[in-house]
Amino acid sequence: MAYSYYIYYRVDPDQANACELKIKELLAAVKDATGVAGRMLKKRGEPLLWLEIYENVIDAETFELVLVKAAVKARVQTFLQAGSDRHTECFVT
């Protein structure tokens, strides 16, 4: 069984450029540690609503640990709009 992860959040407009660099670092760290190549999208018409997508995850437990550690290391939370969080949804493929 494989899983797909969808993580969405709102970025502080003053931090968008810095956040994009950190998300690219996060994507690279996750790929290096798990082999899962994620991607980031920005919502059409709402460019501060971002989405990370990770598909075909086989080892969900390990992946989730790596993802959390990478997000903490990249300090992603500091780039989000005040009162906002990263929201994770996981679907079975």
C-alpha positions in Angstrom: 0.0 0.0 0.0 1.2 3.5 -0.8 0.3 6.9 0.6 0.0 10.4 -0.8 0.6 13.4 1.5 -0.9 16.8 0.9 0.4 19.6 3.2 -1.1 23.1 2.9 -0.5 26.4 4.6 -0.6 30.1 4.3 2.7 32.0 4.0 3.3 35.5 5.4 3.5 37.8 2.4 6.7 39.5 3.8 8.3 36.1 4.2 7.3 34.4 0.9 10.7 34.6 -0.8 12.6 33.3 2.2 9.9 30.6 2.7 10.3 29.4 -0.8 14.0 28.8 -0.4 13.4 26.9 2.9 10.7 24.8 1.3 13.1 23.9 -1.5 15.6 22.8 1.2 12.9 20.8 2.9 11.9 19.0 -0.3 15.6 18.2 -1.0 16.1 16.9 2.6 13.0 14.7 2.4 14.1 13.3 -1.0 17.6 12.6 0.3 16.3 10.8 3.4 13.3 8.9 1.9 13.7 8.8 -1.9 10.3 10.5 -2.2 10.4 13.6 -4.5 7.9 16.1 -3.3 6.7 19.2 -5.1 5.3 22.6 -4.1 2.4 24.4 -5.7 0.8 27.8 -5.1 -2.9 28.2 -5.5 -4.1 30.1 -8.5 -5.6 33.4 -7.5 -4.3 33.0 -3.9 -0.5 32.9 -4.2 0.1 32.7 -0.5 -1.7 29.4 -0.1 0.9 26.7 -0.7 0.7 23.0 -1.1 3.4 20.3 -0.8 2.6 17.0 -2.4 4.4 13.7 -1.7 3.2 10.6 -3.6 3.9 6.9 -3.5 5.1 6.9 0.1 5.6 3.3 1.2 7.0 3.6 4.7 4.5 6.2 6.2 6.0 6.1 9.7 9.5 6.9 8.6 8.4 9.4 6.1 6.3 11.3 8.6 9.3 11.5 11.1 11.6 12.7 8.3 9.1 15.3 7.2 8.5 16.7 10.7 12.3 16.9 11.3 12.9 18.6 8.0 10.2 21.2 8.6 11.6 22.0 12.1 15.1 22.3 10.7 13.9 24.6 8.0 12.0 26.6 10.5 9.0 26.6 8.2 6.6 27.7 10.9 8.4 31.1 11.2 7.4 31.9 7.6 3.7 31.3 8.0 0.9 33.8 8.5 0.2 34.6 12.1 -2.1 32.0 13.6 -1.6 29.7 10.7 -0.2 26.1 10.7 0.8 23.4 8.3 -2.1 21.0 7.7 -1.4 17.5 6.6 -3.8 15.2 4.8 -2.8 11.6 4.0 -4.6 9.5 1.3 -4.3 5.8 0.5 -3.3 5.1 -3.0 
